[in-house]
Amino acid sequence: MRRISYGLIYLLTFCILLAGCASFRSADLNPQIKSGQLVQKMDNLIVLFDKSASMGELHGKPMVNEATRLIHAKETTKNMIATIPEIKLNAGLRTFWAEETALIYGMKSLVKEDYTGAINSIESPYGGTDIGTAITAAGNDLKSADGSSAIVIVSDFSDLPGIDDLRPAIVLDAITKVNEEYGDKLCVYAIQVGYSRDGKELSEQIVQKVMGGYTVNADTLATPAAMAAFVEKVISGDCSHYQQMFAKPEETVAIVAADPKVEEKVAAAVSETKPEEKTVAAVSEPKAEEKVIVLVFEDVHFDFDKSTLRPEAQTILKRNIQILKDNPKAKVRIAGYASASGTDAYNQKLSERRAKAVQEYLMNEGTIAQDRLSTIGYGETKPAMYEAEPKEIRSKAAKANMRVVFEILVQ
């Protein structure tokens, strides 16, 4: 009796830890489709599934020691398919490993039961990670498809230990060519399984090569709500993250000056800013009666979740107070921003507090009159850099978004 009890307990625990055994109950997106709240704009979906040898490694998810990356990837992909509402969708599933790739489902109308069966059939990971070949093949799969398409790459994006089997240059060349062929009719989503830093960087590089797309870790899609949000983005064609990242601020070009000064006219943009230089930006096509200047301070003014100015930020502000005193007619709008971690509402308030902190410093330390200063908070909108993984609060992108920008109107 005791043996049976222990066995049942072990089996139950194993199932829970694997996040399987019917623990995932997909959210129902059909009401949003029927009401028109969710509009389908994606006609074709093809999943590129990694079954290379590195996928046989343990996933490394906290508290889980038994599940391989392959198992976790299969569960994530099945959960995605289960969450797709009852819509007409042309679908494909292509595996890749070693120097091979195979289309094991489609391209044809999505039948969830059959598609899930194809996922379950994926076994025996081995060989290198030939993502480039799979991407090229997916481009060919979509040639006969009408409308807009989504490519979802499920992979650890990792080399075999000690072997350079990914060949990033080939991968990036392949996705560049596919993007050239499909342009704004293609969205690419990279789902990383595992936590390899090199893998994360490659997944980000892949989606940076297309008109629209972004990368996400599979663990962030573990709940029905999170997966539903992801599926909504896929079927609605919402893949503008990297477009936002590379887009220039609206009507704004930047110039660089070793000694900050007010520019009388719009100057051409420069590609790089040296750390010791000060950045000044002018908004194009200003009204005849005014000129608009944007002072962009160094990226990191604040610590995560803080609105208190760091000593480094105070030093920067002291160096730039003089430009305000040299232009006594300038009206200053102080714009605060936040990184993507946290809710929209919280980040909005945080960005406003950061702007207020700078305003108070200018008034107290710089004796700048209050009637010359106003503040605005943009929250996590208009980021300086796209944050592929918002929970990574110390990433380069997150730090770049913990910032304040001066918008100065000179009458």
N, C-alpha and C positions, 0 to 999 in steps of 0.2 A: 504493500500500500504506500509506504514511504517512498519507494523508488518511483512509483507511478506519479506521485505528487511532485517530486523533484523534477521528473521528466517533463511534466506539463508546465511547471513553472519556468523551466529553462526554455521550452519551446515558445511560450508566450512572450518571455522577455526577449528572445531572439527576434521574433516577429516585430515587436514594438521598436527595437533598436534599428531594425532595417527600414523602418518607416514604411513597411508594407502591410500585408495581411488586412487589407481593406481599411487601413487607418486614414486614408485620404479620401474624403468625400468631396468631389468636385463641385464648385459653385455653379449655379444655374444662370447662364447668361441669356437664355432664350427670352425672358421677359424684356430685357433691354433691347434685343433685336426686334421683337414684335412692336414695342412702343416707339421705336425709332431713336431711342436714346443712344444706342450703339449701332453705328452704320458700317456695314461691311464694304471695304474698299480694296481688300486683298482677294484676288481671284485664285492664286496658286500658292501652295506651300510645299517646300521640299526641305526635309530634315537630312543633314549630313551627320551621320553617326560614327563616332570613332570607336573602332574595335581593335586598336593597336595594342601592343604588349603592355605599354604603360598603363592602360586602362585596367589591367589585372592587378595593379597595386592596390593596397588598402586605401580607402577613401580618405581617412584621416579626419573624419567628422568627429567633433567632441563626443565622447561617451560611446562611440561606435568603433569596434575593432574588427568586426566580421565582414562588413560590406566592402566590396571592391568598388572602384570607380565605375566599372562597367555596370554593376548592379544599380548603383545610385543613378547613373545616367539613364538606364532603362526605366527606372521608376519615374524620374523627372519627365522623360519624354512621354510615357504613358499618361501621366497626370495632365500634361499639356493637351494631349489628344482628347482625353476625357472631358476637359473643360471647354473645348470648342463647341459652340452652340450648334443647333441643327441648321446649318447653312449649306449652300451649294459651294463646294470647295474642291478644286483640283489638287491632289496631293501626291507626294512621292516620299520615299524613304531610301536613302542611299548610304550604305556602309563604306568605310574605307579603312585599310590596314596595309602594312607592308607597302608594296607598290601596286596595290589593287584597289578597285572600287566596284561596287555592285549595286544596281537598283533593285531592291528586294520588294518594293511596293510602288505601283504606279509607273508613270504618271497617269492617274485616273481619279474618278470621283472618290472622295473620302468616305469610306465605310469604316467606322471606328473599330468594330470588332475585328475586321480583317487587318486593319493597320496595327492594332494592338498585338494581334497574333504574329505579325511580321517582326515587331519589336521583341517579343518573347523568344523568337527564333535566333536572335543574335547571341552567339556564344563564342568560346575559344579565342580570346584576344591574343594576337601575336603580331610580330613584325613592327616596322616603323610607323610613324604617323604621317602619312602622305596626304595632308590636307589640300595641297595644291592640285593634285590630280582630281580629287573629289569636287573641288570648286569648279574646275574647268568642265568636268562632266555635268555638273548641275546646270551650268550655263547652256550646255547642249540640250539637257532635259527640258529646259524652259523655252526653247526656240519655237516649239509648236503650240505653246500656250498663249492664250489671249489675256489681255489685261495686265494688272499689276501682280508682282510676285514677291514672296518672302523666302529667304534662305535662312534656316536656323541651323547653326553648327553646334553640335553637342560634343564636347571634347575636353580633355584636360590640357590640351595645347602644350604638351610637354614632350621632351625628348626621352628616349630610353637612357638610363644612367650610363654616362660615359660615351654616348653615341649621338652624333649630330644628325638625327634622322628627320627633324622637322623641316629643315632648309627654308627658313623664313623668307629669304629673297624670292624663292620660287612661289611660295604661298602668296606673298604680297603682289607679285607680278600677275598671278592667276586672278586674284580678286579685282585688280585694277582693270584687267581686260574684260572681265564680266561686267564691271560697272560701266565701262565705255560702251558696251553693247546695249545695256538696259537702262542706264541713267536713272531718272527719277521714277521709273516703273519698278524699281527694285529696292527692297529693304533687307538688310542683313543683320541678324541677331546672333550673337555668340554667347552660348551658355557654357561657362567654365565649370568643370567638375574637378574638385580638389583646390588646392591653394598654392600652387606653384607660382612664384613671382614672375618667372620668365613666361609661364603660360598666360598669366594675366596680361602681361605687356604685349604678347603676340596677339591675343584676342582683341585688345584695344587697337593695335595697329591694323588689323584686318578691317574692322568697322570704320576706321578713319579713311579707308580707301574707297568708300562708297558714298553715294549721295545722302543716304540716310541709314542709320543703324546704331546699335549700342550693344555693350556686353554686360552680362550679369552673372553672378555666381549661382550655381544650381541650388545651394543651400537657402538663398533668399527667396526661392520659389517653393519652399516646402509646405507652406500653408495654402489652403484653398483660396483665401482672399488674395494672397500675393500672386498665385498662379493666374487667377482670374484677371488681375490687373495686367499681367504680362500678355495674356491671350487677347485681351481687349486691344492692346497696342498693336499686336500682330495683325489681327483681322481688320482693324480700322486703318492700317497703314501709318500708324503714328511712330515714325522713326526719325524724328528731326533732331535728336540730341546732338549728333556731331555736326550737323549743319549749324546749330546754334553755337557750337564751340568755335568754329572757324569763321563764322560771320563777323564782319566788322561791326562795331557799335553803330547804330543808326545815324547816318549823316555825320560821321565822325572820322577824321583822319588824325594821325599822330605825328608829331615832330619831336626831335630830341635836341636839347640844348644843355651844354655843360653848366652854364649860368642861367637859371630860370629867368625868363622875361616874357612880357606880354607880346604876342605876335600880332601884327597889324593885318595879316592876311592868311588865308589858308595855305598850308605848306604840304608838300608831298609826304606820304607815309614812309617810315623807315622800317626795316625788317627786324632789327634787334636793338635792345636797349642795354647798354653796359651798366653794371651794378652801381658805378659811381656817378652815373649821369641822371639828370632829372628829366622826367617826361612831361611834356606839355602837349595838349591836343587842342585843335581848333575844329569847331563844328562847321561843316561846309554849308554854303549858301545862307549865311546869316542875313537877318533883316537889315535894311539899309541904315536904320537908326541905332544898331547895336552890333557888337561883335561878341562872339561866344567862345570862351576858352575853358577847356577842361584840364585841370591839374590832376594827374593820376599819381598818387603816392605809391611807395613801394608796396608790394602785394600783401605782406602780412603785417597788419596793424594790431590784430587782436589774437588772443589765444582762443581755443575752441570754447564756444558757449560763454564768452566773456565780452563785456562792453567797456572794460577798463583799459585805458591806453597803456601799452607797455612802454618802458623807458626808450626803446628804439623808436617807437612811434612819436613820442614827445620830441625827440631829437629831430626827426624828420619835419614835424610841424614847426618847430622853432626856425628851421632853415627856410621855411616857405611862408612864414608870417610876413616877411619883408615885402613879398610880391603884392600882398594885400595893402600894405601901407603905401607902397609906391603907386597904387591905383586906387585912390580914395573914393572914386565913384563906382567901383566894382560892387555889384550885388552878388553874393555868394550863396549857392545852394549846395548843401552838403548831403551827398547821397551815400547811404549805408547799404551794405550787402552782407549776405550770410552764406555759409556752405550748405550743402544739400542734406546733411544729416538732420533729422528732426522733422516735425510737421511744418507745412506751409505757414500756418498761423503763428507758430512759435518763432520761426525764422523771420517772419515779417516784423514781429515785435523786437527781435534781437537786432535786426538791421536798423530799426528806428533808434534803439538805444545807442548803438554805435555812432550814428550820425549826431545824436544829441551830445555824446561825450566829446566829440571833436568840436562841436559848436561851443560848448562850455569852456574848453581849453583855449580856443581862439579868443573868447571874450575875456577870460581871466588872465591868461598869460600874455596874449597878444594885444590886449586892450582894443580889440576890434568891436565896433559898435554893434549892438544887437540888431538894429534895424537893417544892417547890411547882410545879415545871416538868416538863412532858412534851412530846413532839413527835410529830407524825404528818405523813406526806406523802401528798398526794392526786394527785400527778402532774399530768396534763393533764385530769383529770376535774373535774366541777363548775366549769366555767370561769366567770369573771366576765362575759366576753363571748365569743360564738362567733367563731372565726377562720375566715372563709370561705376564706382562702388561707394555710395554715400556713407556707409558705415565706417569706412577707413578715414577717420577724422584727421589723421596726420599725413595724408597723401599730399603730393605737390598740388593737385587740383583743388583740394579742400582748403589748403592754406592760401592759395591764390584768390579764393572767393571770400576770405575773411578780411574785407577791405572797406575803405571809404574813398570816394572820389569827389573832388571839388568841381562844381559846375559854376563858372563865374560869368556873369553878364556885365559887360562894361558899357556904360551908356555913352 
